Amino acid sequence: MNSHLDLLDIPGTSTPFLRQLETETSPAIFINTFVLKSHKDKELFLANWALDGNFMKAQYGMLSGQLHRSVGPEGNIFVNIAVWESTDAFRKAFADPEFKKHAAGYPKGTIAYPIILSKVAVGGVCVA
């Protein structure tokens, strides 16, 4: 399979994404920032992301998901935010060979910066 999607760690991260997959948290918040080479690749990106989204939505443990796009007519950044029951549930879906096939369909040169997060409580502001 020839992938057009490069998965990179966010610059400066102390825990690489593949190690994050080994760390249990519940719920697991998955955020993936996609950078397209050109805003003109938007339609191809959205078509392939729909395949990914529908696949993930059908997997055990996915609670919710939402795709966002940078504003402006030439916006080339998309951010996917998905909430999973646990890291384990996400890890199983992410490792599925059927899901991995979709990487070849993304526009050439697309870069993805995935990260798994957990909620943080800050007194008087937000709860975990």
Secondary structure, 3 states (H helix, E strand, C coil): CCCCEEECCCCCCCCCHHHHCCCCCCCEEEEEEEECCCHHHHHHHHHHHHHHHHHHHCCCCEEEEEEEECCCCCCCEEEEEEEECCHHHHHHHHHCHHHHHHHHHCCCCEEEEEEEECCCCECCCECC
